[in-house]
Amino acid sequence: MTQLKRVAIVGSARIPFARGGTAYVDETNLAMLGTVLAGLADKYGLRGEKVDEVVAGAVLNHSRDFNLAREALLDAGLSPRTPGTTMQIACGTSLQAALMLAGKIASGQIESGIAAGSDSVSDSPIVFGPKFQHRLLALNAAKTAGRKLKAFKGFSFGELAPVAPSVNEPRTGLSMGQHCELMAREWKIGRKEQDEFAVASHRHAAQAYEEGFHDDLLVPCAGLLRDNNVRPDANMEKMATLKPAFDKSSGHGTLTAGNSTPLTDGAAGVLLASEEWARARGLPILAWLTTGRVAGNDFAHGEGLLMAPTIAVSEMLGRAGLGFADIDYFELHEAFAAQVLATLKAWKDPAYCREVLGRDAPLGEIDPARINVKGSSLAYGHPFAATGARILGLAASLLARQAGKRALISVCTAGGMGVAALLEAAG
């Protein structure tokens, strides 16, 4: 039987995240991802070097990005012998990429890999209806003027109406925010506690900047040096002035632009390796990626769209023989404050843990002082495919030089899925 290898997190890099339509309005997924991979290459001496595999993706894809990971690694100056795999699992893309690479490293198939993600809402793909697309294809194929004119026979200007990009769930027609409003109602998550959670995220993130925590993690891009969504002055008074963003008519909406993540542009990546590969190159090992889990739920028939992380975490901890008491840091992706708060309530609810998680007893309560201690997505922003790598890199840096500590990562995704991972300090 093959002896499994430990999977090292060598380090990470990301560009500062930017609110949509601001600093990266002229940047593409390819440009942002290439900048991140180049940052990793410079940071760890990988220019011209072969990495065994780069796995990366984006949620908002253009057709031109069909080979995104490969093109980005070539732009970044990695060896042309480095293969690139493009994949996508909504907001869990780059964390799932890390788990896929970790499995290959642990089993000895490869020795090194980069997991990454990039997303731009500023450069969202806008397409036209199939009739107009078919006309354009016929026009392109036409060899004579007559055939070119024929391509537009019977044309109506209604065909020019663009199909706007959407992340509404195909099976329900509801947006993530609308689904999360339903979750907030089910779990009785009030507006005040959501706003308090969001304010804490901004304050923790601002403090992390003041302490220099991000100094070694960020790669400048398009003149931006730090995340432009972090609000050091965030307070409850300002939060209270914001109107509901997803339930605007019932009078009961609690999710606002302040306690929800903004539409964001950005990219992030993490370098993973076997211990031998890292040691041979004199590279640091910040933490070990020890295990992970992906789960789905039946959101189309009543289970909360963003509640699948409760299942992923429960199954992961069960297989590892661990509980919340064994975890020092919890990095819970803040798609919405209500999502995190509903998840925390579910884990300590006996009926939910019994009926949904199949547990005899609740997982329990988590000390708020151990949750997102450096802030999370409500403050930094959420470029969909990049968030997992951002959180993984942050958690590894948090564990550096803290022997015996563990960190748990949880990311909710569209489609009723959740991705979880467990890290241990390298000592």
N, C-alpha and C positions, 0 to 999 in steps of 0.2 A: 504494500500500500504506500502511495506517495505521501511523504511527510509534508504537510502544509507549511508554507512560508509565512512569516509575519509581513504585513503590508504597511509600509512606512508612508506617512504623509511628510514629504520633504519640505513643502512650502506652497505658497499660493501667490497669486497676483490678480488684481482686478483694476479696471479703470474706475474713476469716480462715477457713481450713478447720477443720472440727470433726469429731471422731470421731462416728460415728453414735450417736444416743441421748443426746447431751450438749447442747451450747449451742443447737443449732438444732432441737431436738426438736419445737418448735411452728411451725417455719418451713416454707413450701412452696417448690417450685421457682420459682413465680411471684414470691413475695416476695423470695427471694434474688437472682434475676435482676434484678428491678426495682431492688433496692438497688445492684447493681453498675452498671447503666446510669445510675442517678441519680448515682452517684459519678463516672462518666465525664463526664456532662453538667455537673456542678458544676466538675470539674477543668479542663474545656476550654471552658467558656462555651457550652454547647449547650442550655441550658434554653430551650424554646420554639423551638429552631432545627430546621431540616429536615436530617436526615442522609439520604443517598440510599438506604441500605438497612441494616437490621439483620438479620443471619442468626444464629440461635441455636437451641439445642435441649437436650434432656435425654434420658438413656437410660431412666431409670425414670419413665415417663409415666403420669399419670392421664388419664382421658377429659376431665376439665375443662381440661386443658392443651393442647387441640387447637390453640389459636392463641397459643402461649406467647410467641413473640418479639414479636408485635404488642401483646399485652396488657401485657407487661413494659415496652416502650418508651413506651406511653401512661402507665403508672403512673410512669415515671421523669421525665416532663415534657418529653420530646422533642416536636417538632411533630407533630400528628396527620397531617400530610402525609408523615411518614416511614413507609414500608412495612416490614413485618416478615415474614421467612420462617423457618419452623420446619423444621429438618432434623435428621438423626441418622445418625451412622456410628460407633456405640459410643463407645469411649474416644477416638477421633479426631475427635469431633464439632466442637469449636470450632476445631481447627487446620484441618480441612477447610473449615469456614465461612470462615476467613481466606483460604484458597487460592481459594475460589470468588469472594469479593469482590475479591481481588487481580487475578484474571483480568479482571473487569469494569472495574476501575480502570485496569489496564494498557491495555486496548483502548479506553478512552474512553467506555464505556457509562455509567459513574457516576464521581463525583469523591470520594465518601466512603462509608465503611461501618463498621459495628461487628460484629465476630465475637465470639460469647459462648456460654457453656454453663453449665448449672446441674444439680445432681443432689442428691437427698436419699434416703438409705437409711432415715432416720428416718420418712419419710412415704411409704414404698414402697406402691404400689397392691396391695391384696389383693382378689381377686375370688372370686365363688362359681361353682360349676359351671353349665353352660348350662341345666340343667333349672330350677334355682331362679331364675336370671335371667329365663327365659321366664315363670315364674309371676309374678314381680314386674311384668313388662311387661304381662301380662294383667290383673293387679290394677289397675294404673294406668289401663288402658284401660276397665275395667268401669264401667258406668253405674248398675247396680243392685246391691242387696245380694246377690241371688241369683247374679249373675255374678261378684261378688267372691268368694263362697264357692266357686264352681265353679273358680276359678283355682287353688285349693289342693286339689282333689279328688285323692285318691291320694298326697298329700304324705307324704314320709318324712323323718325328721330327718337322714338321711344326706346329703340334698341340701344341708344347711347347711354341710357341710365346706368351709372356704375353700381356695382354690388359692393356696398360698404363692408369693411372688415368687421367681424363680430366674434366675440368669444362666448356668446350665449350657448347654453347646452343644447345640442340638437334634440335630445330626448325629452326635454321639458320646455324649451324655448325661453328659459329664465337665465338671467346673468348670474355670475357668482355672487354679486352683491344682493340680488333678490333671494337667492338661495340662503345666503347667510342671514338675511332678515328673518327667514323662517326658522333658522337654527336659534337665533337670538330669542325669538318668541317661545320656541319649544323649551329652551333651557332657562328662560326668564333672566336674560342678560340685559340689564338696564343701560340706558344712555350714559349715565354718570360713570359707571364702572368701566365702560368702554373708553370714555374720554380720559379717565385717570390712567388707564393702561397705556394709551397712546402718548400722553404727556410723559410718562415714565420712560417710554422708548426713546423719545427725543432727548430727554435729559441724560440718559445713560450714553447715548451715542455722542452727544456733545462732550460729555466728560471723557469718553474714550479718545476723542480728538485732542482734548486738552492734555491728556496724559501721554500723547504720542503713540498710542496703541496702533494707529493705522499707518504710521510713518513708513513702515517696511512693506506694507501690503498694497499700496496704491501705485499705479502707473499713470502718469498724466496723459490726457487725451484731449485734443482739440482745445487746448488752453485751460481745461478744467483740472483743478488740483485736489478738490474734495467734493463729496456728495453735496448736491445743491438743494436737497430736500430736508436736511437736518435743521431743526429749529431749536436753537438753544433757549429761545424765549418762549417756548410752548407753555401754555398755562390753561387752566380750566376756564377762565373767563373768555379767552379767545375761542376755545373749543365750543363753548356754549352758544356762540353766535352763529354757528354753522347749521345749515338746514339739512334735513335728511336727503341723501343722495339717491336712494334706490326705491324707497317707499315714500313718495312725495304727496300722496293724496289721502291716505287712511287716517293720518294724524297719529299713527303709532310707530312710524319709522324711527329707528335709532342709529342706523349706520350713516355716517357723514363722510365728507372728504377728509376730515381730520382723523377719524378713527378707522379709516380704510387706507390701504396702500394706494399711492398715486400711480398713474400710468407712467412708466419709467423706461429709459434707455440705458443700456449698459452691458458689460461682459465681465466674466470672471473665469479663472481656471485654477486647478490644483495639480501639482506634480506628485505622483505616487510611484513607489518603487519597492523592490525587495530590499531587505536590509543590506545584502551583499553589494547590490548595485550602488546604493547610496554611500556606503562606507568606502568602497573602492574609489569613489570620486571626491571623497572628503566633504560630502554634503550633509547638512543637518538632518536629523529626524525629530520632528516636532511631536509626533504622536503616532500611535498605531490605529489603523482602521480595522476594527476587529470583527464586526458583523453588520448586517443590514437586513432590511425586510421591506417588501412592497406589498400593499394590500389594496383591495377594492371593496366597495359596498353597493347596496341596491338603492342608490339615491333616487332613481326614477320611480321608486315605489315607497317613498316616505323616509328613507334614511337620509340624514343630512348630507348634502353634497360634499362638504369639507370635513366630515367626521371620520373618514377612512384612516387618518393617522392614528386614531385611537386603537384601531385593529392592528396596524403595522407595528406600533410600539409594544402593544401587549404580546403579540406573537414573538417579536424579537427578544424581549426580555424573558419570556417563557423559555425559549430555546437556549438562551444564555444562562438561565438559572439565576437571574438578577431581579431586583425590585428597585423602586424609586430610592430607597435608602442607600443603595449602592452607587447612585449617580451624584456627582458634585455640581455639574452644570447642565442646564436644560436649554438647548437652542431650538425654540419653537417658532417656525416661520409665521410671521404676523401678516397673513393675507388681509385679515381684518382683526381688530381687537376682539370682536365677538367670537371669531373662530377659535382663538386661543382660549378664551374664557369658557366657551362651551366644551372644548376638549378637556380642560382641567376639571370641570364639573362632572363630565361623563366618567372620568377615571376614578372618581371617588363615589359614584352612584352605584349602590349595590345591584339594583335592577338592571341597569345598563351593562354592568360588568358581567352579570350572570347571563343575560339574554343575548347580548351582542358579542361580548368578548369570550363567553364560555368560561368564566372564572368563578370559583366558589366564593371569593371575597374580592372587594374592590382593590384596584391597584393602589389607591390611596391619594393623599394630598401632597402637593409639592410646595415647599417653602418659596414664596415669591422672590426671596433674595437670591435664589439659585436660577431664576429664569431670565434669559436674555440680558445678562449683566452688562453687556456693552451696547445694548439697544439692538433693534432688529429692523425688519422690513418696513414697519410704519415710519421709521425715521430715515433709513437709508434709501428706501424705494424698492421696487420689485420688478426688474427686467426678467420676465418669466423664466426663461431657460438659464439665466445666470445666477439665480438666487441660491440654488443648492450649493454651487461652488463657493459663493460668497460665505455662506454659513459654515461650510466645511473648513474653509481656510481660516475663518475667524475662530472656530472652535479649536482647531489644531494650535493656533497661536496662543489661545487662552490656556491650553494645557502645557505648553512649553515650559520646561523647568519646574513642573509641579508633579513630582513623582507620586504615583499611586492614585492620581485623580482620573475620573471618567467624565465624559461628556456625551449627552444624548441629543441627537438631531431629529427633528420631525418636520416634514414638509407636506402640506396638503396640495392637491392638484385638481385641475378640471377633470371631469369624467368620473368623479367619485373615487379617487385613488389617494393613497398616502405613501410616502417614502420615508423610511427611518434608518438611522445609522448609529453606531456606537463607537466611540473613540476612547483610547486609553493613553495616558501620558507616557512618553518614552523614558522618562526618568532622568 
